[in-house]
Amino acid sequence: MRTVPLKNNLEANNVTFGDRFGIEIPLLTHDNDKEYGYIRDSVGITDFSFMQKYVIPEETALDFLDGLVAGNVAKTRFGRVLHTFLANDDGQIVADCFIANNDEEYVLLCESIVDDATLQQILDSQGAAEAECKNVTDEQIVISIDGFKAWSVAKEVFGTDVLGLPYLSIEMYPFEDTEIHLFRAGKTSEFGYLIMAPKELGEKLFSTLLEAAKKHKGGLCGVAIHNDLRLEGRFFNIFAEGMHVKDPLSLGLQWMIDFDKDSYIGQEAIQKRREEGLTKKIIGVSALGDCDSFTEGAHIMYEGKSVATVEAVCYSPILNRKIGLALFSVDLAYAGLTFTVEGSDDQVTTISMPPIMPKSLSVKLDEL
Amino acid sequence: MPEDIQRIIERRKAVITTFKEDLINRLNLPYTAEDLHEDVSLIGAGLGLDSLDVLEIVLCVENAFNIKIPDNNTSVLRSINTIVDFIISEQDKQGEAA
């Protein structure tokens, strides 16, 4: 198993660990409410080193990456980040990817539902060696700074310049005399930054960011709370709905795809399904009342038949009720309908997503 | 399917179709109406529209539905579905006032 590089620091903060696909992850800090509050109201620091990380030289990156992922890497301007996915030959999603065009290199960050070796095999099948694609997963750590006040921590550590970075951009900043990568790319619907740095700087970077976060009444978070935050903000979560559904079209990820591209892994299968038309799609669902039966895997019923399966669910503190995502037949995939949950009288209603208005949307960083 | 549910679906479907087609034309988006999931984020993440695109959305709602989105109402502009909710709610208000 690939272990957490910052384990000592995280253990000292009472973090509990879990694993996903042979990769150890810092799951939680034993206080879900606090972690949630850090990110929605202040700032949370989370170790995202579980991500797979690759660096590819500019000369070979375009051909290699364009043949790999569904999005159009060639259209990604210098300094910008493309959010797209990697599929298998069947057009089933394998990894949620950020690809950064960073001057003389491209950086690929993956959240995947396969182990490191399998992902490497997929990359190798597309010519990773010939493209000089360097796997830096074990050499680099990634720390995520998320929250309404995430920009304050980024500004304090890296300078005022970070405030000018648009969403989905990359920039290099000095830290301890080393240039490190800063991605403006969160998935909580609050401000977010991913910092990629050499492992040797990990402990210093972690403690610096955590201390800065504490000044703003923020703190350490585990990876698990991000499941709830992504669902509330309706950000795609490969570790929740993406683990069960896998079809990017049913998941509503068409915006990650360039349908005019020549080829990428899974293109034929995805294109075929697109031409045949959607039969199912994932939409938001909200509990009416306590709704104990509204859990992952539960069937949503209409006229005695199952019309949907719950694929992700969480309790939303802002809304004070459970919300989720369910895979519906397209003819019923509309907000405003009420259904029952199998084996109970519990009722759920289909809703528009995202159901919350994050505080960060009310702040304009370039006007601060 | 009961008539009341059918009515809710048909009404929503009509607003969604009109809005999506106008949006695709105005912004020259490289997608079909079916490609655009109603919950996709419009600003920043998802479609990643900018402030000029947002103006087009506001105009789209005004022209196609004769409904004004108040200035700085970013809450309405979170997704296609939240815009559709707003349109339907405003149509209901107009219906009650008439």
Interface residues (C-beta under 8 A of the other chain):
Chain A: H83 Y167 L168 K187 S189 R234 F235 G252 L253 Q254 W255 D258 F259 D260 R274 G277 L278 K281 I283 G284 E303 D331 L332 Y334 A335 G336 L337 S352 M353 P354 M357 L361 S362
Chain B: M1 I5 I8 I9 R12 K13 P30 Y31 E34 D35 L36 H37 E38 D39 V40 S41 G44 A45 G46 L47 G48 T74 S75 R78 S79 N81 T82 V84 D85
